[in-house]
Amino acid sequence: MTATTRRVTRNFQITLPRSFRQEQAIEEGDMLEIFTEGNKLILRPLRGQEDVVENFLEQLEQDQTGFSEKQAMDLALREIKTYRQSKSPCASS
């Protein structure tokens, strides 16, 4: 396991070290799943659309907001659209 220390900025952001980004092949615009395990904060790169959709559905299953099936589907479609736009070559222009 590799470890390092980073300071949280005023906007609650951190910079991932280059060695971590390279090791995990993380690029600008990639999606990261963030979760806790005990007192640990864990970041996991989501690989491909299937990971993004699976992560969203897991979050939705745990959500107790009372979304109707239509609201849940609308949210899922919006997540897919956002993901596709983030991966589009035109997204950076």
C-alpha positions in Angstrom: 0.0 0.0 0.0 1.3 3.5 -0.9 0.5 6.4 1.3 1.0 10.2 1.2 -0.3 13.3 2.9 -2.3 16.1 1.2 -3.8 19.3 2.6 -7.5 20.0 2.0 -8.0 23.3 0.3 -10.5 26.0 1.3 -12.9 24.5 -1.3 -12.5 21.0 0.3 -10.4 19.8 -2.6 -7.3 17.6 -2.7 -4.8 17.0 -5.5 -4.1 13.3 -6.3 -0.4 12.8 -6.6 0.9 12.1 -10.1 2.3 8.7 -9.1 -1.2 7.6 -7.9 -2.9 9.0 -11.0 -0.4 7.2 -13.3 -0.6 3.9 -11.3 -4.4 3.9 -11.5 -4.6 5.5 -15.0 -6.8 8.3 -13.7 -7.3 11.1 -16.2 -9.1 14.5 -16.0 -12.9 13.9 -16.2 -12.7 10.3 -14.8 -15.3 9.4 -12.3 -14.2 8.3 -8.8 -16.4 6.4 -6.3 -15.8 7.8 -2.8 -16.9 5.8 0.2 -15.9 5.2 3.8 -14.7 2.0 5.5 -14.5 2.5 9.2 -12.3 5.6 9.7 -10.9 5.4 6.1 -11.9 7.5 3.1 -11.5 5.4 0.0 -11.5 6.5 -3.7 -12.0 4.0 -6.4 -11.8 4.8 -10.1 -15.0 3.8 -12.0 -14.1 2.1 -15.2 -16.5 2.4 -18.0 -20.2 3.2 -18.3 -21.2 -0.1 -16.5 -19.3 0.9 -13.3 -20.9 4.4 -13.4 -24.4 3.0 -13.8 -23.8 0.2 -11.2 -22.5 2.8 -8.7 -25.5 5.0 -9.3 -28.0 2.1 -8.9 -26.3 1.1 -5.6 -26.6 4.6 -4.3 -30.2 4.7 -5.4 -31.0 1.5 -3.6 -29.6 2.9 -0.3 -31.4 6.2 -0.8 -34.5 6.7 1.4 -35.8 9.8 -0.4 -38.9 8.0 -1.7 -38.1 8.5 -5.4 -40.8 7.1 -7.7 -39.6 4.6 -10.4 -39.9 7.4 -13.0 -37.9 9.8 -11.0 -35.2 7.1 -10.5 -35.1 6.4 -14.2 -34.9 10.1 -15.0 -31.9 10.4 -12.6 -30.2 7.3 -14.1 -30.6 8.7 -17.6 -29.2 12.0 -16.5 -26.2 10.3 -15.0 -25.5 8.3 -18.2 -25.8 11.5 -20.3 -23.4 13.4 -18.0 -20.9 10.5 -18.1 -21.1 10.3 -21.9 -20.6 14.0 -22.2 -17.6 13.9 -19.9 -16.0 11.2 -22.1 -16.9 13.0 -25.4 -13.9 14.4 -27.4 -16.0 17.6 -27.7 -16.4 17.9 -23.9 -13.1 19.7 -23.4 -14.0 22.5 -25.9 
